[in-house]
């Protein structure tokens, strides 16, 4: 899923690239994640009820690159607040590399 701040209305927009049309939003990161969780469930139930195939995400490649860039801190979205919000939503910070925070879903990781 992709979580994007909404500069016009505030809050966050969440999309699921592997499920075209599955979109939600929330005023906070926590709310956006909870809403997209519900949206994914409804989206998949709708596909099943209509005997439509579940999209297979065979074309997505997930990769990580590290780039040395000097950027000022973003005061409106500090990393500790992101980690805290994702933690309340069932994720934990695995590690941080520069401005990137690697999160793990503790509900499915068997921890």
C-alpha positions in Angstrom: 0.0 0.0 0.0 1.1 3.6 -0.5 0.3 6.2 2.1 0.5 9.8 0.8 -0.1 13.0 2.7 -3.1 15.0 1.3 -1.9 18.6 1.1 -5.3 20.0 0.1 -7.6 18.4 2.6 -5.1 17.3 5.2 -4.8 13.7 6.4 -3.6 10.8 4.3 -4.7 9.0 1.1 -3.9 5.3 0.9 -3.9 3.3 -2.3 -3.2 -0.4 -3.0 -1.4 -0.7 -6.3 -2.0 -4.4 -6.6 -5.7 -3.8 -6.2 -6.6 -1.1 -8.7 -9.4 1.1 -7.4 -8.9 0.1 -3.8 -8.4 3.6 -2.2 -9.1 5.0 1.2 -8.2 7.9 3.4 -7.9 9.1 7.0 -7.2 12.1 9.1 -4.3 10.4 10.8 -1.9 7.6 9.8 -3.6 5.2 12.2 -7.1 6.0 10.8 -5.8 5.7 7.2 -4.3 2.3 7.9 -7.5 1.1 9.6 -9.6 2.4 6.8 -7.5 0.7 4.1 -7.6 -2.6 6.0 -11.4 -2.4 5.8 -11.3 -1.3 2.2 -9.1 -4.2 1.2 -11.5 -6.7 2.9 -14.5 -5.2 1.2 -12.7 -5.1 -2.1 -11.7 -8.7 -2.0 -15.2 -9.8 -0.7 -16.7 -8.0 -3.7 -14.5 -9.8 -6.1 -15.4 -13.1 -4.6 -19.1 -12.4 -4.5 -19.0 -11.5 -8.2 -16.9 -14.5 -9.1 -14.1 -12.2 -10.3 -10.5 -13.2 -10.1 -8.3 -11.8 -7.4 -5.5 -9.7 -9.1 -2.1 -11.3 -8.9 0.7 -8.9 -8.4 3.2 -10.7 -10.6 4.7 -7.5 -12.1 5.7 -5.7 -8.9 9.3 -5.7 -7.9 10.2 -4.4 -4.4 13.7 -3.0 -4.1 15.6 -0.7 -1.8 18.2 1.8 -2.8 20.2 4.1 -0.7 21.0 7.6 -1.9 23.1 10.1 0.0 21.0 13.3 0.0 21.2 16.2 2.4 17.6 17.3 3.2 16.3 19.5 6.0 14.1 17.7 8.5 10.4 17.7 7.8 8.9 19.3 11.0 5.3 18.3 10.3 6.0 14.6 10.1 8.8 13.5 12.5 10.0 9.9 12.2 9.2 9.2 15.9 5.6 10.1 15.3 5.4 7.9 12.2 6.9 5.0 14.1 4.5 5.6 17.1 1.5 5.7 14.8 2.4 2.6 12.9 3.2 0.9 16.2 -0.4 1.5 17.4 -1.6 0.1 14.1 0.3 -3.2 14.6 3.7 -2.5 13.1 7.1 -2.2 14.7 10.2 -0.4 13.5 12.7 -3.0 12.3 15.5 -0.5 11.4 16.1 2.9 10.1 18.5 3.9 7.4 18.7 7.6 6.9 15.2 8.9 6.3 13.8 5.4 5.6 12.1 3.5 8.3 11.6 -0.3 7.7 8.5 -1.5 9.4 7.3 -5.1 10.2 3.7 -6.2 10.6 3.9 -7.8 14.1 0.5 -9.5 13.6 1.7 -11.7 10.7 5.5 -11.9 11.4 5.0 -14.6 14.1 6.6 -12.4 16.8 
